[in-house]
Amino acid sequence: MRTRLRRFPFSESSSRELPAGSHGVLGQILLATLSMGLSVAGLGIAAPGSAAQTSSTTKPEPTSAITSASRVSSDFSGALPARDGEHLHLVTDLGSVVIHTASTEKVSYRVHLEADAAQKNAQELLKNFAFHAHRTPNGVFMKGRSVEEASGRLWVTVEISVPKTFEVDASTGGGNIQVDDIAGRLDLSTAGGDITTGNIDGSARLETNGGHITVKNVTGDLISNTGGGHITTGTIGGNASLRTSGGHIRASSIGGAAHLFTAGGNVALEHSGGELFAETSGGQIEVGEASGLVQAKTGGGGIRVVRVSGPSDLHTVGGNIYLTQVDSAVKASTSAGGITAWFVMPTRHGENCELESSEGDIVVYLPRQLPATIDAQIQMADEHHVIVDPAFPIKVSYDDQSNGLRTIRAEGSLNGGGELLRLRAIGGNIRLVVSDASKQMQIYNQQMELLEQKMKELRLQLRNLLPPSERNGMAKQ
């Protein structure tokens, strides 16, 4: 009876077992370990410029080399002519993929195979993997696959060099994917590994079923999905859709519309230049400066926005909401936490603001000269109070209901009245405080510094993924 080949694209300590927060760094170390010491065993590929160079199918004889880990190995390589602006399409059944970019007029590749020497069919496993490469009208096509079904462990690493201005479409049935800085569109997918890229001058789609995704900067749009890892990015010039089923999302800046979703992690974004939609089922949401519409929802954490300059709708089931500078219409609600909001002068919004808390205090800081209309109410007022700064002409009234509950209501027009500020608390206090501009700026700076520190740590993690020769340039960014 013939059994299916058991495929192991990288070391047995796979990226899916990495601890939270590793952001794929350990996966890159494992990948680098597999890639070390590659030797080239000729494939019968014609020399550059010959007619035979337009296509090559290789099924090499394995070498007799035995690695220090008691593995037999085989290496083969090839090259095809290419021009800037063309397209690489790579499909492989299994294996880790490393794509380098350089000033070159060819696409070259090396394939490294390893099998456990203790397996009786180790040599057959090496012979069983075939790699095919040929020219297409718009670039180069490559495919790696196991020719026949077999049982055993086979490790595969595909290393490719392409012109720096090149589009890349690469997929693997199981392994890490790493790409250098590139000027062209990227489309990468793996069934079970990390994806790491340098700077992308173009748009990108990155998908993995079970690893971390780490990207430096993207000038265009970015679509990034992972079934169970973290997503870490630098600056994204266009729109972004980042989704993970079980990790954190951290981005330095997104210039266009941003859709960020995680089923069980935190979301952190330093700057949002367009519409922002952020959602997590069980983590915190942190945003530095938001210029456009903000919709944020979390099922089990707090929400913090340092500066709100666009209409916002914020909701958390189990955390606090903290807004340092509110310069637009805000709707914020929490089921089990407090709300603190600092409003600034002058306001840009023309709509009402609503802050609601079921089990927490609402604290609002208002500039002394801000025109506003206040409508505040506490439903369960027996042990809670509305506390108003004497500078505000607010009328407080009480309503004792037949069921024994007392309701407190506070109303008034500040500086002739303005947009309505509606405050509702069920089991908490409401405080209206005259804001101190210098203190508010101090808090704003502190919050931005904390978020910037997190982003510096993020950039350091990205920097550590690069070869030493490229790290100095990134350190200056």
C-alpha positions as CSV (number, residue, x, y, z in Angstrom):
1,M,0.0,0.0,0.0
2,R,1.4,3.4,-1.0
3,T,1.2,6.2,1.5
4,R,1.3,10.0,1.0
5,L,4.6,11.8,1.5
6,R,4.9,13.4,4.9
7,R,6.1,16.9,4.1
8,F,8.2,19.0,6.5
9,P,9.2,22.3,4.9
10,F,11.4,23.5,7.8
11,S,12.7,22.3,11.1
12,E,10.4,20.5,13.5
13,S,10.1,23.7,15.7
14,S,7.6,25.2,13.2
15,S,6.5,28.9,13.2
16,R,3.1,27.8,14.6
17,E,4.8,26.9,17.9
18,L,6.6,30.2,18.3
19,P,5.7,32.2,21.5
20,A,3.4,35.2,21.2
21,G,5.3,38.4,20.3
22,S,8.1,36.7,18.3
23,H,6.7,38.3,15.1
24,G,8.4,35.6,13.0
25,V,12.0,36.3,14.0
26,L,12.6,32.8,15.2
27,G,11.1,31.5,12.0
28,Q,13.6,33.5,10.0
29,I,16.5,32.1,12.1
30,L,15.2,28.6,11.3
31,L,15.0,29.5,7.7
32,A,18.5,30.9,7.6
33,T,19.8,27.7,9.3
34,L,18.3,25.6,6.5
35,S,19.7,27.9,3.8
36,M,23.3,27.8,5.1
37,G,25.9,25.9,3.2
38,L,24.0,25.5,0.0
39,S,26.1,23.9,-2.7
40,V,25.2,23.8,-6.4
41,A,25.0,20.5,-8.3
42,G,24.6,21.2,-12.0
43,L,21.2,20.7,-13.6
44,G,22.1,20.6,-17.2
45,I,20.7,24.2,-17.7
46,A,22.0,25.8,-20.8
47,A,24.3,28.8,-20.5
48,P,22.7,32.2,-20.8
49,G,21.8,33.2,-24.3
50,S,21.3,29.7,-25.6
51,A,18.0,28.4,-27.0
52,A,17.7,25.7,-24.4
53,Q,17.5,28.3,-21.8
54,T,13.8,29.0,-22.3
55,S,12.7,25.9,-20.4
56,S,14.2,23.5,-17.9
57,T,12.8,20.5,-16.0
58,T,15.0,19.0,-13.4
59,K,14.9,15.8,-11.4
60,P,18.5,15.6,-10.1
61,E,20.5,12.7,-8.7
62,P,21.0,13.3,-5.0
63,T,24.5,14.0,-3.7
64,S,26.1,11.7,-1.2
65,A,26.6,14.6,1.3
66,I,25.5,13.9,4.8
67,T,24.9,16.9,7.0
68,S,25.8,17.3,10.7
69,A,22.2,16.6,11.5
70,S,22.5,13.1,9.8
71,R,20.6,14.1,6.7
72,V,21.3,13.4,3.1
73,S,21.0,16.4,0.8
74,S,20.8,17.5,-2.8
75,D,21.2,20.8,-4.5
76,F,20.5,22.1,-8.0
77,S,20.2,25.5,-9.7
78,G,19.4,27.3,-12.9
79,A,18.9,30.7,-14.6
80,L,16.6,32.2,-17.2
81,P,16.8,35.6,-18.9
82,A,14.5,38.4,-17.6
83,R,13.8,42.1,-17.8
84,D,12.7,44.7,-15.3
85,G,8.9,44.9,-14.9
86,E,8.3,41.2,-15.7
87,H,6.5,38.7,-13.5
88,L,7.6,35.6,-11.5
89,H,5.0,33.0,-10.8
90,L,6.2,30.3,-8.4
91,V,4.1,27.3,-7.2
92,T,5.6,24.6,-5.0
93,D,4.0,21.7,-3.1
94,L,6.1,22.4,-0.1
95,G,9.2,24.2,1.0
96,S,10.4,27.6,2.4
97,V,10.9,30.3,-0.2
98,V,13.5,33.0,-0.2
99,I,13.4,35.7,-2.9
100,H,16.3,38.1,-3.3
101,T,16.3,41.2,-5.5
102,A,19.3,42.6,-7.4
103,S,20.3,44.7,-10.4
104,T,20.3,41.8,-12.8
105,E,18.9,40.7,-16.2
106,K,18.1,37.2,-15.2
107,V,16.1,35.1,-12.7
108,S,18.3,32.5,-11.0
109,Y,17.4,29.9,-8.5
110,R,18.8,27.2,-6.2
111,V,16.8,24.4,-4.6
112,H,18.1,22.6,-1.6
113,L,16.7,19.3,-0.5
114,E,17.3,17.4,2.7
115,A,16.0,14.0,4.0
116,D,16.6,12.1,7.2
117,A,19.5,9.7,6.6
118,A,18.0,7.2,8.9
119,Q,15.1,6.7,6.5
120,K,15.5,3.7,4.2
121,N,14.2,5.6,1.3
122,A,16.0,8.9,1.9
123,Q,17.7,8.9,-1.5
124,E,14.4,8.1,-3.2
125,L,12.8,11.1,-1.5
126,L,15.4,13.4,-2.9
127,K,15.0,12.0,-6.4
128,N,11.2,12.2,-6.1
129,F,11.1,16.1,-6.0
130,A,11.2,17.8,-9.4
131,F,11.5,21.5,-10.2
132,H,10.5,23.0,-13.5
133,A,11.3,26.5,-14.7
134,H,10.6,28.2,-18.1
135,R,10.0,31.5,-19.8
136,T,6.5,32.9,-20.4
137,P,5.4,35.8,-22.5
138,N,5.5,38.1,-19.4
139,G,8.2,36.6,-17.3
140,V,9.2,33.3,-15.6
141,F,7.1,30.4,-14.3
142,M,8.5,27.9,-11.8
143,K,6.9,24.8,-10.2
144,G,8.2,22.3,-7.6
145,R,6.4,19.1,-6.8
146,S,6.8,15.5,-5.6
147,V,6.5,13.3,-8.7
148,E,5.2,10.3,-6.9
149,E,3.6,9.5,-3.5
150,A,6.0,8.3,-0.9
151,S,6.3,8.2,2.9
152,G,9.1,10.0,4.7
153,R,10.4,13.4,5.7
154,L,11.6,15.9,3.1
155,W,12.9,19.4,3.7
156,V,12.9,21.9,0.8
157,T,14.3,25.4,0.5
158,V,13.8,27.4,-2.8
159,E,16.1,30.4,-3.1
160,I,15.4,32.8,-6.1
161,S,17.0,36.0,-7.3
162,V,15.0,38.4,-9.5
163,P,15.5,41.9,-10.8
164,K,14.5,44.5,-8.2
165,T,11.7,45.9,-10.4
166,F,9.7,42.7,-10.7
167,E,6.2,41.4,-9.8
168,V,6.1,38.2,-7.8
169,D,3.4,35.7,-7.3
170,A,4.6,32.9,-5.1
171,S,2.8,30.1,-3.1
172,T,3.9,27.1,-1.1
173,G,2.0,24.3,0.4
174,G,3.9,24.7,3.7
175,G,6.9,26.8,4.6
176,N,8.1,30.3,5.3
177,I,8.3,33.0,2.6
178,Q,10.9,35.8,2.7
179,V,11.3,38.6,0.2
180,D,13.8,41.5,0.0
181,D,13.0,45.1,-0.9
182,I,11.2,45.0,-4.2
183,A,9.7,47.5,-6.7
184,G,6.6,45.7,-7.9
185,R,3.4,44.0,-6.9
186,L,3.6,41.1,-4.4
187,D,1.2,38.1,-4.1
188,L,2.4,35.6,-1.5
189,S,0.6,32.7,0.1
190,T,1.7,29.8,2.3
191,A,-0.4,27.0,3.9
192,G,1.6,27.1,7.1
193,G,4.5,29.5,7.7
194,D,5.7,33.0,8.3
195,I,5.8,35.7,5.6
196,T,8.4,38.4,5.9
197,T,9.1,41.2,3.4
198,G,11.2,44.3,3.1
199,N,10.0,47.5,1.5
200,I,7.4,47.1,-1.2
201,D,7.1,49.8,-3.9
202,G,3.7,48.8,-5.0
203,S,0.7,46.8,-3.7
204,A,0.7,43.5,-1.9
205,R,-1.5,40.6,-0.9
206,L,0.0,38.3,1.8
207,E,-1.8,35.3,3.2
208,T,-0.8,32.4,5.5
209,N,-2.9,29.8,7.2
210,G,-0.9,29.7,10.4
211,G,2.1,32.1,10.8
212,H,3.2,35.7,11.4
213,I,3.2,38.4,8.7
214,T,5.9,41.1,9.0
215,V,6.2,43.9,6.4
216,K,8.4,47.0,6.3
217,N,6.8,49.8,4.3
218,V,4.3,49.5,1.4
219,T,3.7,52.4,-1.0
220,G,0.4,51.0,-2.3
221,D,-2.4,48.9,-0.9
222,L,-1.9,46.0,1.5
223,I,-4.1,42.9,2.0
224,S,-2.8,40.7,4.8
225,N,-4.5,37.6,6.3
226,T,-3.3,35.0,8.7
227,G,-5.0,32.1,10.4
228,G,-3.2,32.4,13.7
229,G,-0.3,34.9,13.9
230,H,0.6,38.5,14.4
231,I,0.6,41.2,11.7
232,T,3.3,43.8,11.9
233,T,3.8,46.6,9.4
234,G,5.6,49.9,8.9
235,T,4.0,52.7,6.8
236,I,1.3,51.8,4.3
237,G,0.7,54.5,1.7
238,G,-2.6,53.2,0.4
239,N,-5.6,51.3,1.8
240,A,-5.0,48.3,4.2
241,S,-7.0,45.2,5.1
242,L,-5.3,43.4,8.0
243,R,-7.0,40.3,9.5
244,T,-5.8,37.6,11.9
245,S,-7.7,34.9,13.7
246,G,-5.5,34.9,16.8
247,G,-2.8,37.5,17.0
248,H,-1.9,41.2,17.4
249,I,-2.0,43.8,14.7
250,R,0.5,46.6,14.9
251,A,1.0,49.3,12.2
252,S,3.0,52.4,12.1
253,S,0.9,54.4,9.7
254,I,-1.9,53.8,7.2
255,G,-2.6,56.6,4.7
256,G,-5.8,55.3,3.2
257,A,-8.8,53.4,4.5
258,A,-7.9,50.8,7.1
259,H,-9.8,47.6,8.0
260,L,-8.1,45.9,11.0
261,F,-9.6,42.8,12.5
262,T,-8.3,40.2,15.1
263,A,-10.2,37.5,16.8
264,G,-8.1,37.6,19.9
265,G,-5.4,40.2,20.0
266,N,-4.6,43.8,20.4
267,V,-4.7,46.5,17.7
268,A,-2.2,49.4,17.7
269,L,-1.9,52.1,15.0
270,E,0.2,55.2,15.4
271,H,-1.4,57.3,12.6
272,S,-4.6,56.8,10.5
273,G,-4.9,59.1,7.5
274,G,-8.3,57.8,6.2
275,E,-11.3,55.9,7.5
276,L,-10.4,53.4,10.2
277,F,-12.4,50.3,11.1
278,A,-10.8,48.3,13.9
279,E,-12.3,45.3,15.7
280,T,-11.0,42.7,18.2
281,S,-13.0,40.0,20.0
282,G,-10.8,40.1,23.1
283,G,-8.1,42.8,23.1
284,Q,-7.3,46.5,23.3
285,I,-7.4,49.1,20.5
286,E,-4.9,51.9,20.6
287,V,-4.7,54.7,18.0
288,G,-2.5,57.7,18.0
289,E,-3.8,60.3,15.6
290,A,-6.9,59.7,13.5
291,S,-7.7,62.1,10.7
292,G,-10.9,60.5,9.4
293,L,-13.8,58.4,10.5
294,V,-13.1,56.0,13.3
295,Q,-15.2,52.9,14.1
296,A,-13.6,50.7,16.9
297,K,-15.1,47.8,18.7
298,T,-13.7,45.3,21.2
299,G,-15.3,42.5,23.1
300,G,-13.0,42.5,26.0
301,G,-10.5,45.4,26.3
302,G,-10.1,49.2,26.4
303,I,-10.0,51.7,23.6
304,R,-7.6,54.6,23.6
305,V,-7.4,57.3,20.9
306,V,-4.9,60.1,21.5
307,R,-6.4,62.6,19.0
308,V,-9.8,62.3,17.3
309,S,-10.2,64.6,14.3
310,G,-13.0,62.8,12.5
311,P,-16.4,61.4,13.5
312,S,-15.9,58.4,15.8
313,D,-18.0,55.4,17.0
314,L,-16.3,53.5,19.8
315,H,-17.7,50.5,21.7
316,T,-16.2,48.1,24.3
317,V,-18.0,45.4,26.2
318,G,-15.4,45.2,29.0
319,G,-12.9,48.0,29.2
320,N,-12.3,51.8,29.6
321,I,-12.4,54.4,26.8
322,Y,-9.8,57.2,26.9
323,L,-9.8,60.1,24.5
324,T,-7.0,62.7,25.0
325,Q,-8.0,65.3,22.3
326,V,-11.6,65.2,20.9
327,D,-11.9,67.6,17.9
328,S,-15.0,66.0,16.3
329,A,-18.3,64.2,17.0
330,V,-17.9,61.1,19.1
331,K,-20.2,58.3,20.1
332,A,-18.6,56.1,22.8
333,S,-20.1,53.4,25.0
334,T,-18.8,50.8,27.4
335,S,-20.7,48.1,29.3
336,A,-18.1,47.6,32.1
337,G,-15.7,50.5,32.2
338,G,-15.3,54.2,32.5
339,I,-15.0,57.0,29.8
340,T,-12.6,59.9,30.0
341,A,-12.7,62.5,27.2
342,W,-10.8,65.8,26.8
343,F,-12.5,68.2,24.4
344,V,-10.5,70.9,22.6
345,M,-11.1,74.4,21.1
346,P,-12.2,75.0,18.5
347,T,-14.4,72.0,17.6
348,R,-14.9,71.1,14.0
349,H,-18.0,68.8,14.2
350,G,-21.6,69.8,13.6
351,E,-23.1,66.7,15.2
352,N,-23.9,65.6,18.8
353,C,-21.6,63.7,21.1
354,E,-22.8,60.8,23.1
355,L,-20.9,59.0,25.9
356,E,-22.6,56.1,27.7
357,S,-21.3,53.8,30.5
358,S,-23.2,51.0,32.2
359,E,-20.8,50.4,35.1
360,G,-18.3,53.1,35.3
361,D,-17.7,56.9,35.6
362,I,-17.8,59.4,32.8
363,V,-15.3,62.2,33.2
364,V,-15.4,65.1,30.6
365,Y,-12.9,67.9,30.4
366,L,-14.2,71.0,28.7
367,P,-12.4,74.3,27.7
368,R,-13.9,77.2,29.7
369,Q,-14.9,79.0,26.5
370,L,-16.3,76.0,24.6
371,P,-19.9,76.5,23.4
372,A,-21.9,73.4,24.3
373,T,-25.2,72.1,25.5
374,I,-25.1,69.6,28.3
375,D,-27.6,66.8,28.9
376,A,-26.3,64.4,31.6
377,Q,-28.2,61.7,33.4
378,I,-27.5,58.9,36.0
379,Q,-30.2,56.2,36.2
380,M,-29.1,54.6,39.5
381,A,-28.2,57.7,41.5
382,D,-28.5,56.4,45.1
383,E,-24.7,56.0,45.4
384,H,-23.6,58.1,42.5
385,H,-23.4,61.8,41.7
386,V,-23.1,64.4,39.0
387,I,-20.1,66.6,39.9
388,V,-20.0,69.9,38.1
389,D,-17.2,72.5,38.1
390,P,-18.6,75.8,39.6
391,A,-17.5,77.6,36.4
392,F,-20.3,75.8,34.4
393,P,-23.9,77.0,34.8
394,I,-25.5,73.6,35.1
395,K,-28.8,72.9,36.7
396,V,-29.0,69.6,38.6
397,S,-32.4,68.0,39.3
398,Y,-33.5,64.7,41.0
399,D,-36.4,62.3,40.2
400,D,-37.4,59.8,42.8
401,Q,-39.2,56.9,41.1
402,S,-41.9,54.7,42.5
403,N,-39.6,51.7,42.5
404,G,-37.3,53.4,44.9
405,L,-34.6,54.4,42.4
406,R,-33.4,57.9,42.1
407,T,-32.4,59.5,38.8
408,I,-30.2,62.6,38.5
409,R,-30.3,64.9,35.6
410,A,-27.9,67.8,34.8
411,E,-28.7,70.3,32.0
412,G,-27.3,73.6,30.9
413,S,-25.9,75.8,28.0
414,L,-22.3,76.7,28.1
415,N,-21.2,80.0,26.4
416,G,-24.6,80.4,24.7
417,G,-25.0,76.7,23.9
418,G,-23.7,74.6,21.0
419,E,-23.5,71.0,19.9
420,L,-25.3,68.7,22.3
421,L,-23.1,66.7,24.7
422,R,-25.2,63.7,25.9
423,L,-23.9,61.8,28.9
424,R,-25.6,58.7,30.2
425,A,-24.4,56.5,33.2
426,I,-26.3,53.7,34.8
427,G,-24.1,52.8,37.7
428,G,-21.4,55.4,37.9
429,N,-20.6,59.1,38.5
430,I,-20.5,61.9,35.9
431,R,-18.0,64.7,36.3
432,L,-17.7,67.9,34.3
433,V,-14.3,69.6,34.7
434,V,-12.8,72.8,33.3
435,S,-9.8,71.6,31.3
436,D,-6.3,72.8,31.9
437,A,-4.7,73.4,28.4
438,S,-1.2,72.8,29.6
439,K,-2.1,69.6,31.5
440,Q,-4.0,68.4,28.5
441,M,-1.0,68.9,26.2
442,Q,1.2,67.2,28.7
443,I,-1.1,64.1,28.7
444,Y,-1.3,64.2,24.9
445,N,2.5,64.2,24.6
446,Q,2.8,61.4,27.1
447,Q,0.3,59.3,25.3
448,M,2.0,59.9,21.9
449,E,5.4,59.1,23.4
450,L,4.2,55.8,24.8
451,L,2.7,54.9,21.4
452,E,5.8,56.0,19.6
453,Q,7.9,53.9,21.9
454,K,5.9,50.9,20.9
455,M,6.4,51.7,17.3
456,K,10.1,52.1,17.8
457,E,10.2,48.6,19.3
458,L,8.2,47.5,16.2
459,R,10.7,49.0,13.8
460,L,13.6,47.4,15.8
461,Q,11.9,44.0,15.3
462,L,11.6,44.8,11.5
463,R,15.2,45.9,11.4
464,N,16.5,42.7,13.1
465,L,15.0,40.7,10.3
466,L,17.3,42.3,7.7
467,P,20.9,41.4,6.7
468,P,23.5,43.4,8.7
469,S,24.4,45.4,5.5
470,E,20.8,46.8,5.3
471,R,20.2,47.6,9.0
472,N,21.9,51.0,9.1
473,G,19.6,52.5,6.5
474,M,16.5,51.4,8.4
475,A,17.8,52.7,11.7
476,K,17.7,56.2,10.3
477,Q,14.1,56.0,9.3
